[in-house]
Amino acid sequence: MGDTVIKVENLWKEYRLGVVNHNTLTRDLQSWWSRILGKDDPNSIVDGRPQTSGRFWALEGVSFDVKKGDVVGIIGRNGAGKSTILKILSQVTTPTKGVVRFNGRIASLLEVGTGFHPELTGRENIFLNGAILGLSKANISKKLDEIVAFADIEQFLDTPVKRYSSGMYVRLAFAVAAHLDSEILLVDEVLAVGDIAFKKKCIGKMGEIGQCGRTIIFISHDMTQINSLCNKSILIDNGKLLDYGDARTITTKYLDSVNDLVEIKNPNIRSAIPANFKKGPKIESVSISDTKGNLKTCFTSLESIVVNLKIRPELSAEKQFSAVWFLHDHSDAQIAVGASTPMDTTTYPQSTTCLSCVINPISLLPGSYRLRFVFHIPYHEMFDDWPNAIRFEIIESDVNQTGYSYPGIWSAQQYVQHKWK
């Protein structure tokens, strides 16, 4: 295999929907023989009508190679087949058709609850996992302190893991998978269970592992993580491999496909307006797009954003009001930027109409943001307040065309234009 550590050839995986077995050998054989003959299952006939159990192809002809030292992100919508690939690579399940070849030991971190024996303590499970990887007790002992320190569960190390919370379980599971000397690390979306600080710790550790020449394959819905850590990415949809190559190219393709779906399902329509607000301008719907009119939910750091509002004024011409928008960061804890109409030359329509506001590039760093709109007469009357009008993502980008991009793990919110002399 040379420098190829994983080779996947024409991988297919079929699941049967419905009844898997009937708990008796006779009925199971009847069902099996009926399938061989292509006839209706006699055990699935209810009131004289056959109840067919469907077949679902989770993977269809997937093929790819992973080189030594590659960090590969698998992306795609929910149900696309991402986790099925990792389960087959981890040998948790077998493919229906196809071949998978490995060159190296594999450590995997899949769903919470897999990989550890619930009756054994955290310490015992560390040694058990190491033994499964073929490591000696002496080698595992050398890594023990490092694993425990990373997981930060020393107080509970000799407690059966069945008494661990899901967060504690993930801490120990990731620490074991990352620190024991496997050539290949497989990580599913389990890090979503952990707290923010531990997630950052794990992302940093995976970056270190990748730099050491170990191979990593992981699933994430966070495109910033994929772009920050991966040199390659696999795009899966409906069980088929759509593309495989440079991580940034593939994530851009995926986000474009997501935006296409958003364009069909948008706009964001207001479901209810607070009844206690004064008579005045009300927002009926919100959408966001680029300057060409393409509805989107993902933008780069230096891209202009166009906000489209459908407004019902309910206000006389002589009465002036202020329209304010705030842009919050991903935690909703801080206001990143804001603006108010008294600072510009906005005029207000007197009938239901659509307005567009072009927000010039504000150099936001990668992350999730939300727009909040408020219509009011300052310190006097409130007409409307939509705290979570619409959300969007800023994806990692090379803002100065230098060949370097700005990762989303920064705690800052904005990139400031600057020049060194």
MIZAVEX-518569 format. One record per residue (C-alpha): residue in one letter; residue number from 1; z negated, x, y negated. Coordinates in steps of 0.001 Angstrom, whole numbers, plus 524288, in hexadecimal, padded with zeros to 5 digits. Layout:
% MIZAVEX-518569
<"a", NUM, <Z, X, Y>>,
...
END
This chain:
% MIZAVEX-518569
<"m", 1, <80000, 80000, 80000>>,
<"g", 2, <7FF42, 80BE5, 7F71F>>,
<"d", 3, <7F7DF, 808AF, 7EAA3>>,
<"t", 4, <7F8B8, 7FA13, 7ED9E>>,
<"v", 5, <7EB2E, 7F4F1, 7F135>>,
<"i", 6, <7EEC7, 7E68B, 7F2F3>>,
<"k", 7, <7FBD2, 7E177, 7F7B2>>,
<"v", 8, <7FDEC, 7D2BD, 7F86D>>,
<"e", 9, <80A5B, 7CDFE, 7FEF9>>,
<"n", 10, <80F22, 7BFE4, 7FF09>>,
<"l", 11, <80196, 7B9CB, 7FED2>>,
<"w", 12, <80061, 7AB4D, 801ED>>,
<"k", 13, <7F3EE, 7A35B, 80327>>,
<"e", 14, <7F37C, 79536, 807A4>>,
<"y", 15, <7E7C3, 78C2A, 80707>>,
<"r", 16, <7E6D5, 77F1B, 80DEF>>,
<"l", 17, <7E1A3, 77416, 805B0>>,
<"g", 18, <7D931, 76A0B, 80C60>>,
<"v", 19, <7D336, 76ACD, 819FC>>,
<"v", 20, <7D269, 7787E, 81FAB>>,
<"n", 21, <7CC0A, 77549, 82CC3>>,
<"h", 22, <7C6C8, 7697E, 83411>>,
<"n", 23, <7BACE, 7700A, 83A51>>,
<"t", 24, <7BFCE, 76DC0, 84831>>,
<"l", 25, <7C8CF, 776AE, 84FEA>>,
<"t", 26, <7D0EB, 76B5D, 85534>>,
<"r", 27, <7D417, 7659C, 847D8>>,
<"d", 28, <7D685, 77310, 841F4>>,
<"l", 29, <7E057, 775EC, 84CE1>>,
<"q", 30, <7E6DB, 768B3, 84AB1>>,
<"s", 31, <7E861, 76B93, 83C3D>>,
<"w", 32, <7ED4D, 77960, 83EE7>>,
<"w", 33, <7F76B, 774CF, 848EE>>,
<"s", 34, <7FC21, 769F3, 83FD5>>,
<"r", 35, <7FEA6, 77412, 83522>>,
<"i", 36, <80639, 77C8F, 83ECA>>,
<"l", 37, <80EC8, 770E7, 84283>>,
<"g", 38, <81047, 76C9C, 83463>>,
<"k", 39, <80A22, 75F52, 83711>>,
<"d", 40, <7FFA8, 75773, 83011>>,
<"d", 41, <7F1CE, 75BA3, 8331C>>,
<"p", 42, <7EC01, 750F0, 83BF2>>,
<"n", 43, <7DE87, 75405, 83687>>,
<"s", 44, <7E2D3, 7512C, 8289E>>,
<"i", 45, <7E79F, 7434B, 82B1F>>,
<"v", 46, <7DF67, 7391B, 82421>>,
<"d", 47, <7E27D, 72A8A, 8259C>>,
<"g", 48, <7EF3C, 72E13, 82C2D>>,
<"r", 49, <7F3D1, 736C6, 820DE>>,
<"p", 50, <7F430, 745B7, 82165>>,
<"q", 51, <7EBC1, 74C80, 8173B>>,
<"t", 52, <7F2C9, 75964, 81538>>,
<"s", 53, <7EB0C, 76531, 810DC>>,
<"g", 54, <7F36B, 76CB1, 8074F>>,
<"r", 55, <7F6BB, 77B04, 80761>>,
<"f", 56, <7F55A, 78345, 7FB4E>>,
<"w", 57, <7FB8C, 79090, 7F925>>,
<"a", 58, <7F202, 79867, 7F0E6>>,
<"l", 59, <7FAF9, 7A45A, 7F142>>,
<"e", 60, <809A5, 7A4E2, 7F33A>>,
<"g", 61, <81055, 7B1CA, 7F5F6>>,
<"v", 62, <807CD, 7BA8D, 7ED65>>,
<"s", 63, <80B0A, 7C923, 7EDDD>>,
<"f", 64, <805E8, 7D488, 7E5C3>>,
<"d", 65, <80131, 7E296, 7E6B0>>,
<"v", 66, <7F523, 7E877, 7E046>>,
<"k", 67, <7F4AA, 7F716, 7DDC0>>,
<"k", 68, <7E8A6, 7FFA8, 7DE33>>,
<"g", 69, <7E147, 7FEF2, 7D146>>,
<"d", 70, <7E7E3, 7F253, 7CCB6>>,
<"v", 71, <7DF83, 7E827, 7C603>>,
<"v", 72, <7E654, 7DB3E, 7C8AD>>,
<"g", 73, <7E2DA, 7CE22, 7C2A8>>,
<"i", 74, <7E6F1, 7C19A, 7C977>>,
<"i", 75, <7E945, 7B684, 7BFDD>>,
<"g", 76, <7EDF0, 7A880, 7C090>>,
<"r", 77, <7E93B, 79AA7, 7BF47>>,
<"n", 78, <7DE68, 794B9, 7C7A5>>,
<"g", 79, <7E359, 79219, 7D562>>,
<"a", 80, <7EEA5, 79BAF, 7D422>>,
<"g", 81, <7EA60, 7A3A1, 7E007>>,
<"k", 82, <7E335, 7AEFF, 7D9A5>>,
<"s", 83, <7D69C, 7ADE8, 7E185>>,
<"t", 84, <7DE3B, 7ABD0, 7EE1A>>,
<"i", 85, <7E4A0, 7B924, 7EC2D>>,
<"l", 86, <7D767, 7BFB9, 7EA86>>,
<"k", 87, <7D1D7, 7B8BC, 7F668>>,
<"i", 88, <7DD18, 7BDB4, 7FEB7>>,
<"l", 89, <7DBD3, 7CB70, 7F924>>,
<"s", 90, <7CD24, 7CAD7, 7FBD5>>,
<"q", 91, <7D032, 7C61C, 809AE>>,
<"v", 92, <7C7CA, 7BA11, 807A2>>,
<"t", 93, <7D36C, 7B1F2, 80C09>>,
<"t", 94, <7E025, 7B524, 81300>>,
<"p", 95, <7EDE5, 7B28E, 80E1A>>,
<"t", 96, <7F66F, 7A865, 814C0>>,
<"k", 97, <801EC, 7B1BB, 813EF>>,
<"g", 98, <803F5, 7BF2D, 80E4E>>,
<"v", 99, <7FDED, 7CC9A, 80F2D>>,
<"v", 100, <7F373, 7D38A, 80725>>,
<"r", 101, <7F161, 7E235, 808A9>>,
<"f", 102, <7E60A, 7EA1A, 802FF>>,
<"n", 103, <7E381, 7F86A, 800EE>>,
<"g", 104, <7D509, 7F96C, 7FDA1>>,
<"r", 105, <7C7FD, 7F26B, 7FE83>>,
<"i", 106, <7C6C0, 7E576, 7F766>>,
<"a", 107, <7BAF7, 7E01A, 7F01C>>,
<"s", 108, <7BC5B, 7D222, 7EB71>>,
<"l", 109, <7B4FC, 7C8FB, 7E287>>,
<"l", 110, <7B9B3, 7BB16, 7E4AE>>,
<"e", 111, <7B26E, 7AE36, 7E33D>>,
<"v", 112, <7A3DE, 7AE36, 7E0A7>>,
<"g", 113, <79D73, 7AD82, 7EDF3>>,
<"t", 114, <7A6F6, 7B5B5, 7F5DD>>,
<"g", 115, <7A468, 7C35F, 7FAD0>>,
<"f", 116, <7958A, 7C2F1, 7FBC2>>,
<"h", 117, <78CB4, 7BDC8, 80676>>,
<"p", 118, <7839D, 7B3D1, 80000>>,
<"e", 119, <777EA, 7B6F6, 808AE>>,
<"l", 120, <7785E, 7C594, 805CA>>,
<"t", 121, <77277, 7CBB6, 7F9AD>>,
<"g", 122, <77A75, 7D1B8, 7EECF>>,
<"r", 123, <77755, 7DF5C, 7F3F7>>,
<"e", 124, <77B5B, 7DBC6, 801DF>>,
<"n", 125, <7880D, 7D5BF, 7FD28>>,
<"i", 126, <78B86, 7E22C, 7F5CC>>,
<"f", 127, <78A52, 7EA09, 8024C>>,
<"l", 128, <79180, 7DF83, 80A07>>,
<"n", 129, <79D24, 7DFB2, 800C0>>,
<"g", 130, <79D7A, 7EE70, 800D8>>,
<"a", 131, <79D74, 7EE9D, 80FAD>>,
<"i", 132, <7A8C5, 7E4F4, 80FFA>>,
<"l", 133, <7B066, 7EE75, 8074A>>,
<"g", 134, <7AD83, 7F941, 81114>>,
<"l", 135, <7A3C1, 800C1, 808C1>>,
<"s", 136, <79823, 807B7, 80E98>>,
<"k", 137, <78A2F, 803D0, 80B5A>>,
<"a", 138, <7885B, 810C2, 80425>>,
<"n", 139, <79439, 80E36, 7FB5F>>,
<"i", 140, <78F8B, 80079, 7F842>>,
<"s", 141, <781E1, 80588, 7F513>>,
<"k", 142, <787B5, 80EEA, 7EB19>>,
<"k", 143, <78E03, 80362, 7E416>>,
<"l", 144, <7826E, 7FA0E, 7E54E>>,
<"d", 145, <77B7B, 7FD5A, 7D890>>,
<"e", 146, <78830, 7FCAD, 7D0F4>>,
<"i", 147, <78B8D, 7EF62, 7D6C3>>,
<"v", 148, <77E12, 7E9C2, 7D404>>,
<"a", 149, <77E07, 7EEF2, 7C60F>>,
<"f", 150, <78B74, 7E928, 7C344>>,
<"a", 151, <787CF, 7DBDF, 7C8F8>>,
<"d", 152, <77AAB, 7DC16, 7C1E7>>,
<"i", 153, <773BA, 7D4BE, 7CCE6>>,
<"e", 154, <769F4, 7DF03, 7D157>>,
<"q", 155, <75EE5, 7D511, 7D0F4>>,
<"f", 156, <765FB, 7CC84, 7DAF0>>,
<"l", 157, <76C08, 7D71A, 7E36F>>,
<"d", 158, <763A8, 7D3C3, 7EF47>>,
<"t", 159, <7652A, 7C509, 7EDCD>>,
<"p", 160, <76EC1, 7BD99, 7F6A8>>,
<"v", 161, <77B3F, 7BB29, 7EF08>>,
<"k", 162, <77ACD, 7ACA1, 7F264>>,
<"r", 163, <7705B, 7ABC7, 7E7D7>>,
<"y", 164, <77903, 7B273, 7DD97>>,
<"s", 165, <77F29, 7AAD2, 7D27F>>,
<"s", 166, <78E05, 7AB10, 7D1D2>>,
<"g", 167, <78D2E, 7B4CE, 7C69E>>,
<"m", 168, <7844B, 7BE0D, 7CE3A>>,
<"y", 169, <78D20, 7BCEC, 7DA06>>,
<"v", 170, <7991D, 7C0C0, 7D212>>,
<"r", 171, <791CE, 7CC26, 7CBE6>>,
<"l", 172, <78E6F, 7D1EE, 7D922>>,
<"a", 173, <79B96, 7CEAB, 7DF4F>>,
<"f", 174, <7A34D, 7D543, 7D474>>,
<"a", 175, <79A4B, 7E114, 7D450>>,
<"v", 176, <79C0A, 7E2FA, 7E2F4>>,
<"a", 177, <7AAD7, 7E12F, 7E28E>>,
<"a", 178, <7AC7B, 7EA49, 7D6DB>>,
<"h", 179, <7A38A, 7F566, 7DAF8>>,
<"l", 180, <7A636, 7F6DC, 7E980>>,
<"d", 181, <7B187, 80015, 7EBD4>>,
<"s", 182, <7BCCE, 7F70E, 7EF2C>>,
<"e", 183, <7CAAD, 7FAB5, 7EB88>>,
<"i", 184, <7CE51, 7EC9F, 7E81A>>,
<"l", 185, <7C621, 7E2DB, 7E053>>,
<"l", 186, <7C9A7, 7D45F, 7E071>>,
<"v", 187, <7C2FC, 7CBA2, 7D662>>,
<"d", 188, <7C4BC, 7BCF6, 7D4DC>>,
<"e", 189, <7C031, 7B4F4, 7C926>>,
<"v", 190, <7B1DF, 7B5C7, 7CD13>>,
<"l", 191, <7AE54, 7BD09, 7C087>>,
<"a", 192, <7AF20, 7AFE1, 7B993>>,
<"v", 193, <7A19D, 7AD26, 7BF42>>,
<"g", 194, <79AF7, 7B8BD, 7B8C0>>,
<"d", 195, <795AE, 7B9AB, 7AB00>>,
<"i", 196, <79DAB, 7BF91, 79FE2>>,
<"a", 197, <796B4, 7CCB4, 79FE8>>,
<"f", 198, <7989D, 7CE74, 7AE89>>,
<"k", 199, <7A6FE, 7CA96, 7AD8C>>,
<"k", 200, <7A93A, 7D563, 7A39D>>,
<"k", 201, <7A1E8, 7DEBD, 7AC76>>,
<"c", 202, <7AAAA, 7DB04, 7B7F2>>,
<"i", 203, <7B726, 7DC39, 7AFFC>>,
<"g", 204, <7B2D9, 7E9C1, 7AB92>>,
<"k", 205, <7AFEE, 7ED9D, 7B998>>,
<"m", 206, <7BD3E, 7E8F7, 7BE46>>,
<"g", 207, <7C36A, 7F12B, 7B394>>,
<"e", 208, <7BC02, 7FD12, 7B89C>>,
<"i", 209, <7C01E, 7FA27, 7C6A2>>,
<"g", 210, <7CE5A, 7F92B, 7C298>>,
<"q", 211, <7CDBC, 80630, 7BB83>>,
<"c", 212, <7C834, 80C92, 7C7D2>>,
<"g", 213, <7D485, 80956, 7CF77>>,
<"r", 214, <7CF43, 7FDFC, 7D77D>>,
<"t", 215, <7D7C4, 7F1F5, 7D8DE>>,
<"i", 216, <7D32C, 7E4FD, 7D33C>>,
<"i", 217, <7D8E3, 7D771, 7D4D1>>,
<"f", 218, <7D204, 7CC91, 7CD81>>,
<"i", 219, <7D41A, 7BEAF, 7C909>>,
<"s", 220, <7D13B, 7BA51, 7BB3E>>,
<"h", 221, <7D51E, 7AF9F, 7B1CC>>,
<"d", 222, <7D19C, 7B89B, 7A675>>,
<"m", 223, <7DE56, 7BEE8, 7A20E>>,
<"t", 224, <7D6D1, 7C866, 7996E>>,
<"q", 225, <7CFE0, 7CDBE, 7A57B>>,
<"i", 226, <7DCBA, 7CEDA, 7ACC4>>,
<"n", 227, <7E33F, 7D63D, 7A19D>>,
<"s", 228, <7D774, 7DEFE, 79F61>>,
<"l", 229, <7D54F, 7E31E, 7AD82>>,
<"c", 230, <7E212, 7E18A, 7B4EA>>,
<"n", 231, <7EE69, 7E97E, 7B53D>>,
<"k", 232, <7F527, 7DF2B, 7BD9D>>,
<"s", 233, <7F44B, 7D091, 7BF43>>,
<"i", 234, <7F8DF, 7C66D, 7C91D>>,
<"l", 235, <7FCBF, 7B8CB, 7C482>>,
<"i", 236, <7FB0D, 7AE20, 7CEC6>>,
<"d", 237, <7FF16, 79FE9, 7CD85>>,
<"n", 238, <7FF0A, 79586, 7D826>>,
<"g", 239, <7FD7C, 79FCE, 7E2A5>>,
<"k", 240, <80942, 7A7BB, 7DE44>>,
<"l", 241, <80972, 7B52C, 7D7F4>>,
<"l", 242, <81086, 7B33C, 7CB04>>,
<"d", 243, <80F86, 7C11D, 7C5EF>>,
<"y", 244, <808DA, 7CE2E, 7C83E>>,
<"g", 245, <808C2, 7D99C, 7BEE9>>,
<"d", 246, <8030F, 7DE9A, 7B22A>>,
<"a", 247, <7F693, 7D718, 7AEFF>>,
<"r", 248, <7F9C0, 7D40D, 7A0C1>>,
<"t", 249, <8077D, 7CF88, 7A40C>>,
<"i", 250, <80291, 7C679, 7AEB4>>,
<"t", 251, <7F757, 7C0C6, 7A6B1>>,
<"t", 252, <800B9, 7BE01, 79B8C>>,
<"k", 253, <809AD, 7B6E0, 7A4FA>>,
<"y", 254, <7FE3E, 7AF05, 7AA3C>>,
<"l", 255, <7F93F, 7AB64, 79CB5>>,
<"d", 256, <806E9, 7A725, 798C5>>,
<"s", 257, <80750, 79E1E, 7A493>>,
<"v", 258, <7F9EC, 798B6, 7A0E5>>,
<"n", 259, <7FEAA, 7963C, 7930A>>,
<"d", 260, <80A50, 78EF6, 79894>>,
<"l", 261, <800DB, 78604, 79FD0>>,
<"v", 262, <7F89E, 78443, 7939A>>,
<"e", 263, <804BD, 78059, 78BF4>>,
<"i", 264, <806CA, 7752D, 7957B>>,
<"k", 265, <7F89D, 77094, 7959C>>,
<"n", 266, <7F4CD, 772F6, 7876E>>,
<"p", 267, <7F12C, 76E43, 77D1E>>,
<"n", 268, <7E261, 76DDA, 77CD9>>,
<"i", 269, <7DFE1, 75F79, 779C6>>,
<"r", 270, <7D313, 75B15, 773C1>>,
<"s", 271, <7CBDE, 75250, 77D2C>>,
<"a", 272, <7C171, 74D50, 773D1>>,
<"i", 273, <7BD82, 74E8A, 76577>>,
<"p", 274, <7AF27, 74DAA, 7618B>>,
<"a", 275, <7AC7D, 7401E, 75C24>>,
<"n", 276, <7A21F, 74498, 75275>>,
<"f", 277, <7AB78, 74C9A, 74A08>>,
<"k", 278, <7B013, 74787, 73CE2>>,
<"k", 279, <7BD79, 74196, 73AF4>>,
<"g", 280, <7C6CB, 74CD1, 73870>>,
<"p", 281, <7D086, 755F8, 73F06>>,
<"k", 282, <7D000, 755E6, 74DDC>>,
<"i", 283, <7D6A6, 75F11, 7579A>>,
<"e", 284, <7DE19, 75818, 7625B>>,
<"s", 285, <7E3E3, 763B5, 769B5>>,
<"v", 286, <7E4D8, 7727E, 76936>>,
<"s", 287, <7EE5C, 77C49, 76F03>>,
<"i", 288, <7F10F, 78A9B, 76C96>>,
<"s", 289, <7FDF3, 791E1, 76D30>>,
<"d", 290, <804C0, 79E4F, 76903>>,
<"t", 291, <80D33, 79F02, 75CCD>>,
<"k", 292, <8191A, 79AD5, 764C2>>,
<"g", 293, <812A0, 78E09, 7688D>>,
<"n", 294, <80FA7, 7919B, 776AD>>,
<"l", 295, <802CE, 78B59, 77AD7>>,
<"k", 296, <7F9D4, 795F1, 78040>>,
<"t", 297, <7EBD7, 798EC, 783CC>>,
<"c", 298, <7ED46, 7A7C5, 784B9>>,
<"f", 299, <7F059, 7B0E7, 77972>>,
<"t", 300, <7F055, 7BF77, 776AC>>,
<"s", 301, <7E75D, 7C5A0, 76C96>>,
<"l", 302, <7F152, 7C639, 7618D>>,
<"e", 303, <7F850, 7B966, 76415>>,
<"s", 304, <7F841, 7AE43, 75A45>>,
<"i", 305, <7F27E, 7A174, 75F09>>,
<"v", 306, <7F773, 79445, 75A59>>,
<"v", 307, <7EDAF, 78911, 75B0E>>,
<"n", 308, <7F3A9, 77B75, 75B67>>,
<"l", 309, <7EB0C, 77001, 75764>>,
<"k", 310, <7EDC7, 76187, 757C2>>,
<"i", 311, <7E558, 75B9A, 74D10>>,
<"r", 312, <7E1E5, 74DBB, 7493B>>,
<"p", 313, <7DD5F, 74EE8, 73AFE>>,
<"e", 314, <7D5C4, 7422C, 7383B>>,
<"l", 315, <7D35B, 7479F, 72AA9>>,
<"s", 316, <7D802, 743ED, 71D0E>>,
<"a", 317, <7E097, 74D71, 7158C>>,
<"e", 318, <7D6AD, 75046, 70AF0>>,
<"k", 319, <7CBE2, 7542C, 71448>>,
<"q", 320, <7CBF8, 762B8, 71776>>,
<"f", 321, <7C691, 7689F, 723F3>>,
<"s", 322, <7C5A3, 775A5, 72AEA>>,
<"a", 323, <7CBF6, 778DF, 737FE>>,
<"v", 324, <7C52C, 7843E, 73E87>>,
<"w", 325, <7C886, 78B4E, 74B23>>,
<"f", 326, <7BFFF, 794DD, 7527B>>,
<"l", 327, <7C429, 79DC4, 75D7E>>,
<"h", 328, <7B94C, 7A0CA, 76726>>,
<"d", 329, <7B8A0, 7ABBA, 7710F>>,
<"h", 330, <7B83A, 7A9C8, 77FD7>>,
<"s", 331, <7A984, 7A7C5, 78036>>,
<"d", 332, <7AA32, 79D5A, 77589>>,
<"a", 333, <79ED1, 7A482, 76F65>>,
<"q", 334, <7A590, 7AA96, 763B5>>,
<"i", 335, <7AFCA, 7A689, 759EC>>,
<"a", 336, <7BA98, 7B0AC, 759FA>>,
<"v", 337, <7C244, 7ABD6, 74E10>>,
<"g", 338, <7C39F, 79F95, 745E7>>,
<"a", 339, <7CAAB, 7998A, 73A58>>,
<"s", 340, <7C948, 78E03, 7312B>>,
<"t", 341, <7D3D7, 7865F, 729FC>>,
<"p", 342, <7CDC3, 7877B, 71C3C>>,
<"m", 343, <7D1AA, 795C9, 71D15>>,
<"d", 344, <7E02B, 79282, 71DE6>>,
<"t", 345, <7E9EA, 788B2, 71869>>,
<"t", 346, <7E956, 77E97, 72348>>,
<"t", 347, <7ED64, 770B0, 71FD3>>,
<"y", 348, <7E91B, 76535, 7281C>>,
<"p", 349, <7F1EE, 75AA5, 72DD4>>,
<"q", 350, <7EE90, 74C6C, 72BB0>>,
<"s", 351, <7F395, 74778, 738C7>>,
<"t", 352, <7F29D, 74BB6, 746EB>>,
<"t", 353, <7FA87, 7581A, 74824>>,
<"c", 354, <7FB58, 76548, 74EC7>>,
<"l", 355, <7F748, 77190, 747A4>>,
<"s", 356, <7F946, 77FA9, 74B88>>,
<"c", 357, <7F101, 78B22, 7476A>>,
<"v", 358, <7F608, 798EB, 749C6>>,
<"i", 359, <7EAE4, 7A255, 74C92>>,
<"n", 360, <7F01A, 7AFCD, 74995>>,
<"p", 361, <7ECC2, 7BAEC, 75305>>,
<"i", 362, <7DE27, 7BD5E, 75272>>,
<"s", 363, <7DDB0, 7C889, 75C53>>,
<"l", 364, <7D4A2, 7C1D9, 76602>>,
<"l", 365, <7D0C7, 7CA1B, 77191>>,
<"p", 366, <7D332, 7C4D6, 77F4E>>,
<"g", 367, <7CAB3, 7B970, 78357>>,
<"s", 368, <7C92E, 7AAA7, 782FE>>,
<"y", 369, <7C841, 7A345, 7762C>>,
<"r", 370, <7C72B, 79533, 77198>>,
<"l", 371, <7CADC, 78E34, 76513>>,
<"r", 372, <7C19B, 784D5, 75E56>>,
<"f", 373, <7C630, 77BC3, 7536F>>,
<"v", 374, <7BD8F, 77538, 74948>>,
<"f", 375, <7C1B9, 76B67, 73EDA>>,
<"h", 376, <7B764, 76913, 73486>>,
<"i", 377, <7B3A6, 768EE, 72646>>,
<"p", 378, <7AABD, 774E4, 725E5>>,
<"y", 379, <79C2A, 77174, 7259A>>,
<"h", 380, <79F74, 76313, 72403>>,
<"e", 381, <7A727, 75BBD, 72E7F>>,
<"m", 382, <7ABC4, 75EE2, 73C3E>>,
<"f", 383, <7B8A1, 758C2, 7408D>>,
<"d", 384, <7BBBB, 75F88, 74D4B>>,
<"d", 385, <7B71F, 76AEC, 755A5>>,
<"w", 386, <7BE25, 76F48, 761F9>>,
<"p", 387, <7B5CD, 77AA4, 76718>>,
<"n", 388, <7BE7D, 77E03, 772B1>>,
<"a", 389, <7CBE5, 779D8, 76E0E>>,
<"i", 390, <7D3B2, 783B2, 775EA>>,
<"r", 391, <7D1D8, 7907D, 77D18>>,
<"f", 392, <7DAEB, 79C0D, 77E8E>>,
<"e", 393, <7DB32, 7AA03, 7839F>>,
<"i", 394, <7DE48, 7B6C7, 77CF0>>,
<"i", 395, <7E3D5, 7C00F, 7871B>>,
<"e", 396, <7E37E, 7CEC8, 7870F>>,
<"s", 397, <7EEAA, 7D4E2, 77F6A>>,
<"d", 398, <7F33E, 7E1A7, 77988>>,
<"v", 399, <7F177, 7DDB6, 76B40>>,
<"n", 400, <7F68D, 7EA70, 7656D>>,
<"q", 401, <80109, 7ED81, 76F9E>>,
<"t", 402, <7F9F3, 7F9F8, 7737B>>,
<"g", 403, <7FA2F, 7F7FB, 7822B>>,
<"y", 404, <7EBC4, 7F444, 78234>>,
<"s", 405, <7E61B, 7E69E, 78264>>,
<"y", 406, <7D8CD, 7E19D, 77E87>>,
<"p", 407, <7D08B, 7DCA9, 789FF>>,
<"g", 408, <7C924, 7CFEF, 7897C>>,
<"i", 409, <7BC4F, 7D63D, 78DA1>>,
<"w", 410, <7B9AB, 7DA0E, 77F76>>,
<"s", 411, <7AEB1, 7D293, 7792F>>,
<"a", 412, <7B60C, 7D1DE, 76C3F>>,
<"q", 413, <7BE8A, 7C63B, 76896>>,
<"q", 414, <7C8C2, 7CBFC, 75F89>>,
<"y", 415, <7D15A, 7D7E8, 75EC4>>,
<"v", 416, <7D1D1, 7DD57, 750DD>>,
<"q", 417, <7DEB3, 7E306, 74C18>>,
<"h", 418, <7DC67, 7F135, 7489C>>,
<"k", 419, <7E318, 7FE53, 74734>>,
<"w", 420, <7DE0A, 80C0F, 7497B>>,
<"k", 421, <7E19A, 81754, 7404D>>,
END
